[in-house]
Amino acid sequence: MNVFGNLSIDGLIATNENTLLAAFVNSECRGVTSLKYLSNFDLTEAMLSIYSNSDQGETIELRIWDASTGKTYSNVTPVYTFVSDKVFGTPKVPELISCDNTLLNTYTLGAGWNWISVNVKNATSNAVNNLFSTVGSNGDEIKSQKKGFDKYSKLAGWSGTLDTTSGINPTEMYKMKLTKAGVVTIGGKPVNANTTTLPISKGWNWIGFIPQYNVTVNEALASYDPVDGDLVKSQKDFSMFYTGIGWIGSLTVLEPGKGYMLQSANASSLVYPELGLLKSTIEQSDEQAPKVLAYTGGQAQSNSTVLAQLADETIDIQGKVLAAYSGNTCVGYASAINSPSGKPLFFITADESSTLAFALVDTITGLKTMFANNLSTTGDSHIGQIYKPYLLYPSKIEPGQDVEPELVV
């Protein structure tokens, strides 16, 4: 079956030739094509071939991937019924294939803990069992900060207190533990970030990320009134606020689908910026961990953060990362970031562990410079400030009694 069509995305005719139109039957792709400009007719259209092992009868679901935004749209009309050798439209008079702003977002979830948020309102419901029906093994769980948790069983699927308290709330972050990695596709209308207020309490807040595009930390948190030392973190990175500097650290961009924790000294509120102003292509650095570290991540639901500096400034840091260890296991690492004073700082996020040891590791050879420090931590603890970082001493130098800052919980 073949379809010639103009694409209209939320009322706008698509002209980007990298935009894709795809056909699905029960989530199985049966054909895909990009747009092509036809100069003879002054039209940019899709010429889609759809395949089937049946002569007729299968319902064809169309989806559009918009190259200009990187978003997938699912509520596409018309809905076709497959008929072998049938042709809809012509190059001169194509079908009008249109969609509204209903999105189809894909989540790639790893084995272990995942910090997630959902920024759409599903047409059926935002119940856990509806949104995450394609993942789960006996004993897996998803938990919120204040509304309890759901657990998975083969018999009942996801069930618990989350679904009795309105399900997944876009303003909140959730921690999901999976035995097996999986992929989840969630469809729904985008939540309006500009009109949605996130209440911020004193202390830790599990916050969802509502915008549909990546936004820098300084832009995303612009409406929030921070004070020096406030902290925002993901599973692998964090940044801190300081007057005159703004947010500084390894976490530079907030991304759709991910969840974050914000530690605030005061009660406040947060409204993310209007999406139309910040269609950012900036991405958070998510490079693979150096193989020499054997770091996997996501093995603990909480993490500790350390803002560290080397006490011996003559140590060569080129081509090296600072790694945190629990026993012989690497539980976090960070590259150096220049401080306002020009001295390198390490913003390291480590999976929850009772005691951390540190080493500067050559990412090619694996050679280590060990440090004498052994740092006791608790879940979500933090140590070090930009003007008083946690000092790391090579093993041959004992740390002085006056340089160990207090642990902030």
C-alpha positions in Angstrom: 0.0 0.0 0.0 1.3 3.5 -0.8 0.5 6.9 0.6 1.4 10.4 -0.9 0.9 13.0 1.8 1.5 16.5 3.0 2.3 16.6 6.8 0.7 19.1 9.1 2.1 19.2 12.6 -0.1 21.0 15.1 -1.4 23.3 12.3 1.9 23.9 10.5 2.9 22.3 7.2 6.2 20.4 7.6 8.9 21.3 5.1 12.1 19.9 6.8 13.2 17.0 4.5 14.6 15.2 7.5 11.2 14.8 9.1 9.9 11.2 9.0 6.5 9.6 8.5 6.2 6.0 9.8 3.5 3.3 9.7 2.9 0.9 12.6 0.7 -2.1 13.2 0.6 -3.0 17.0 3.9 -1.1 17.6 5.7 -3.0 14.7 7.1 -0.6 12.1 5.7 -1.4 8.6 7.3 1.4 6.6 9.1 4.7 7.0 10.1 7.6 4.8 11.5 11.1 4.9 9.9 14.2 3.2 11.0 15.2 -0.2 10.6 18.4 -2.1 8.9 18.0 -5.5 9.8 21.0 -7.6 7.3 20.2 -10.3 4.5 20.7 -7.9 6.2 23.0 -5.4 5.3 20.6 -2.6 7.2 18.9 0.2 5.6 15.5 0.9 6.0 12.0 2.1 5.8 9.0 -0.2 5.3 6.1 2.1 5.2 2.4 1.2 3.5 0.2 3.8 4.0 -3.5 4.0 1.9 -6.4 5.3 1.6 -10.2 5.1 -2.1 -9.8 4.8 -4.0 -8.7 1.8 -6.2 -6.4 3.8 -7.8 -5.6 7.2 -4.9 -4.4 9.4 -5.2 -1.0 11.1 -2.3 1.3 10.2 -1.2 3.8 12.9 0.9 6.7 11.6 3.5 8.5 13.6 5.5 11.7 12.7 9.0 12.5 13.8 9.6 16.3 13.5 13.3 16.9 12.6 13.1 20.5 13.7 12.2 19.6 17.3 13.3 16.0 17.7 9.8 15.1 18.9 7.5 12.2 17.9 3.8 12.8 17.4 1.3 10.0 17.7 -2.3 11.3 17.3 -2.1 11.3 13.5 -5.0 11.2 11.0 -6.2 9.7 8.9 -6.1 6.1 10.2 -5.8 3.7 7.3 -6.9 0.1 6.9 -4.4 -1.9 4.9 -5.5 -2.9 1.4 -2.8 -4.5 -0.8 -1.8 -2.4 -3.8 -4.1 0.5 -2.7 -2.7 4.0 -3.4 -3.9 7.1 -1.4 -3.2 10.5 -2.8 -1.0 11.4 -5.8 2.2 13.5 -6.0 0.2 16.4 -7.5 -2.8 16.0 -5.0 -1.4 14.4 -1.8 -3.4 13.4 1.2 -3.4 15.8 4.2 -1.8 13.9 7.0 -2.1 15.8 10.3 -1.5 15.6 14.0 -2.1 17.7 17.0 0.5 18.3 19.8 0.1 14.8 21.3 3.6 13.5 21.9 5.1 10.0 22.1 8.1 10.1 24.5 10.6 7.2 24.8 12.3 6.3 28.1 15.4 4.0 28.1 15.6 2.6 31.6 18.6 0.8 33.0 18.8 -2.1 35.4 19.0 -0.7 38.9 17.8 2.7 40.0 16.5 5.4 37.5 15.5 9.0 38.4 12.6 9.8 36.1 9.8 12.4 35.5 6.9 12.5 33.1 6.0 15.7 31.3 2.8 14.7 29.5 -0.8 14.0 30.5 -1.8 10.6 29.1 -5.3 10.5 27.5 -6.2 7.3 29.5 -4.5 8.1 32.9 -1.1 8.7 34.5 -1.5 5.6 36.6 1.8 3.7 37.0 0.3 0.5 35.6 -0.8 2.4 32.5 2.4 4.3 31.8 4.9 1.6 32.7 3.1 -1.6 31.7 6.0 -2.7 29.4 8.6 -3.0 32.2 8.7 -4.7 35.6 9.8 -7.9 37.3 8.7 -9.3 40.7 9.8 -7.0 43.5 10.6 -4.0 41.2 9.5 -0.7 42.7 8.8 3.0 42.0 8.7 5.5 44.8 7.9 9.2 45.3 9.2 11.6 48.0 5.9 11.9 49.9 3.2 9.7 48.3 4.5 6.2 48.9 5.4 3.6 46.3 4.2 1.0 43.9 5.7 -2.5 43.6 5.5 -4.9 40.6 4.2 -8.4 40.7 3.7 -10.7 37.7 0.1 -11.3 38.8 -1.0 -7.7 39.5 1.5 -5.5 37.6 2.2 -2.2 39.3 0.2 -1.6 42.4 0.5 0.4 45.6 -0.2 3.9 47.1 1.0 5.9 44.0 -2.1 4.9 42.0 -4.4 5.7 44.9 -3.0 9.2 45.0 -3.5 10.2 41.3 -0.6 8.4 39.8 2.5 10.1 38.3 2.5 13.8 38.9 4.6 15.8 36.3 5.9 18.2 39.0 7.5 15.3 40.9 10.6 13.1 40.4 10.3 9.4 41.0 12.9 6.7 41.7 12.3 3.5 39.8 14.2 0.3 40.5 14.2 -2.4 37.8 15.7 -5.8 37.7 16.0 -5.7 33.9 16.6 -2.8 31.6 13.7 -1.8 29.4 12.1 0.8 27.1 8.9 2.6 27.8 6.9 4.7 25.4 4.5 7.3 27.0 2.0 9.3 25.0 0.1 12.4 26.0 -0.5 16.1 25.7 2.5 18.2 26.9 2.1 19.8 30.3 2.3 23.6 30.1 5.6 24.5 31.8 4.9 28.2 31.9 1.7 27.8 33.9 2.8 25.0 36.3 4.2 25.9 39.6 6.4 23.5 41.6 6.3 24.2 45.3 9.7 24.1 46.9 10.1 23.2 50.6 13.0 23.9 52.8 15.4 20.9 52.5 15.3 18.3 49.8 12.7 18.4 47.0 12.2 15.6 44.3 11.4 17.7 41.3 10.2 16.7 37.8 11.3 18.5 34.7 8.3 19.8 32.7 9.7 21.5 29.6 9.9 19.4 26.3 13.4 20.7 25.5 16.8 20.7 27.2 17.3 23.8 29.2 20.5 25.1 30.9 20.5 24.9 34.7 20.8 28.7 35.1 17.8 29.2 32.7 15.7 26.4 34.1 16.0 27.7 37.7 15.8 31.4 36.9 12.4 31.8 38.6 13.6 30.1 41.8 15.2 32.3 44.5 18.3 30.5 45.6 20.8 31.4 48.3 24.5 30.5 48.5 25.0 26.8 48.9 21.7 25.6 47.4 22.3 22.4 45.4 20.6 20.6 42.5 21.6 17.1 41.4 20.9 14.2 39.1 22.0 10.7 39.5 25.5 11.4 38.2 26.1 15.2 38.4 25.4 18.2 40.6 25.7 22.0 40.7 25.6 24.6 43.5 24.5 28.2 43.6 26.7 31.2 44.6 25.9 34.9 44.3 27.8 36.5 41.4 28.5 33.1 39.8 25.1 31.5 39.4 24.9 27.7 39.2 28.3 26.0 38.9 29.2 22.4 38.7 29.1 19.2 36.6 25.3 19.4 36.1 24.8 22.0 33.3 21.6 21.1 31.6 18.2 19.7 32.7 16.6 17.2 30.3 13.0 15.9 29.7 12.3 12.5 31.2 14.9 12.8 33.9 14.3 13.6 37.6 16.3 15.9 39.9 16.7 16.7 43.6 16.9 20.3 44.7 18.2 21.2 48.2 16.9 24.6 49.2 17.7 26.6 52.3 14.3 28.3 52.2 10.7 27.6 51.1 10.1 28.9 47.6 8.5 28.0 44.2 9.7 27.2 40.7 8.2 27.8 37.3 10.2 26.6 34.3 10.7 29.0 31.4 8.2 29.1 28.4 9.1 26.4 25.9 9.0 28.6 22.9 11.9 30.7 24.1 14.3 27.9 24.8 14.2 25.2 22.2 17.7 24.3 23.2 19.9 21.7 21.4 22.4 21.9 24.3 22.8 18.5 25.9 24.2 17.4 29.3 27.5 15.7 28.9 26.6 12.0 29.1 29.8 10.4 27.9 30.5 6.8 28.8 32.6 6.3 32.0 36.2 5.4 31.2 36.5 1.6 31.0 39.4 1.6 33.5 36.9 2.6 36.2 34.5 -0.3 35.6 31.8 2.1 36.8 28.1 1.1 36.2 26.1 3.6 38.3 22.4 3.4 39.3 23.2 0.7 42.0 21.9 2.8 44.9 18.7 4.9 45.1 20.5 7.8 46.8 23.9 9.5 46.3 26.3 11.7 48.1 28.0 14.8 46.6 31.5 16.1 47.2 33.0 19.4 46.0 36.7 18.5 46.2 40.1 20.1 45.5 43.6 18.6 45.4 45.7 19.9 48.3 48.8 19.4 46.2 48.4 21.7 43.2 51.5 20.3 41.5 49.7 16.9 40.7 49.1 16.6 37.0 45.4 16.2 36.3 45.5 16.1 32.5 43.8 13.1 31.1 42.6 12.0 34.5 39.4 11.9 36.5 38.8 11.9 40.2 37.1 8.6 41.2 35.3 7.7 44.4 35.5 4.1 45.7 33.5 2.0 48.1 36.0 -0.8 48.8 37.3 -1.7 45.4 34.2 -0.6 43.5 34.0 2.8 41.7 30.8 4.5 42.8 31.3 7.9 41.0 33.8 10.1 39.2 34.3 13.6 37.9 36.5 15.6 35.6 38.0 18.9 36.8 36.1 22.2 36.4 37.9 25.5 36.8 36.7 27.6 39.8 36.4 31.4 39.7 39.8 31.6 41.2 41.2 29.5 38.4 41.9 26.4 40.6 40.4 23.1 39.4 37.5 21.7 41.4 35.9 18.3 41.2 32.1 18.0 41.6 31.8 14.3 42.3 28.5 12.4 42.7 28.9 9.0 44.3 26.3 6.2 44.8 25.3 6.0 48.4 28.1 4.4 50.5 29.1 4.5 54.2 32.8 5.4 53.5 34.4 6.8 50.4 38.0 6.7 49.3 39.4 8.7 46.4 41.9 8.3 43.6 43.0 10.3 40.6 42.8 7.9 37.7 44.5 8.1 34.3 41.7 7.3 31.8 44.0 5.5 29.4 46.5 3.5 31.6 44.3 3.2 34.7 47.3 4.3 36.9 46.1 5.8 40.2 47.2 8.5 42.5 45.7 7.5 45.9 44.6 9.9 48.6 44.8 9.5 52.3 41.2 10.7 52.9 38.4 8.3 54.0 35.1 10.2 54.0 32.1 8.9 56.0 28.8 9.7 54.2 25.1 9.1 54.5 22.3 9.2 51.9 22.1 12.6 50.2 24.9 14.1 52.3 27.1 16.8 50.8 30.5 18.1 51.7 32.6 21.0 50.4 31.8 24.6 49.3 33.2 26.5 46.4 35.3 28.8 48.7 36.1 25.9 51.1 36.3 22.7 49.1 37.0 19.3 50.6 40.8 18.9 50.4 42.3 15.7 49.1 45.8 14.8 50.3 48.1 12.3 48.6 48.6 9.2 50.7 52.0 10.3 51.9 50.5 13.5 53.4 48.2 13.3 56.3 45.2 15.7 56.3 45.4 18.4 59.0 42.8 18.5 61.7 41.6 22.0 60.7 40.8 21.3 57.1 38.0 18.6 57.5 34.7 20.5 56.9 31.6 19.4 58.6 29.3 16.9 56.7 26.1 18.6 55.5 23.1 16.2 55.5 
